[in-house]
Amino acid sequence: MATIGALFILAAALRNTGAMEATFGRVFGRTRQELGGLVRMVVPVAAVSAFLNNTTIVTMTMPVVIDWARRNRLSPDAFSSR
């Protein structure tokens, strides 16, 4: 439990510095189709998930995905319901 707690602290630090937005925002790119956006998200998130706890990955990427979806005029709910 201590490790997961430490990962949440790391996730908050990365989010507050803007490192997550800078990294994943560029990888996600621009799209108008939900399927294209979903494919662009799966690859980098799966790669990071291979080395870190999945709960922490969700915590780190959720704000980035929501902002990305809004910028591309896509519903963030479309990505959570699949």
Secondary structure, DSSP 8 states (H G I E B T S, - for coil): -HHHHHHHHHHHHHHHHTHHHHHHHHHH---SSHHHHHHHHHHHHHHHHTTS-HHHHHHHHHHHHHHHHHHTT--THHHH--
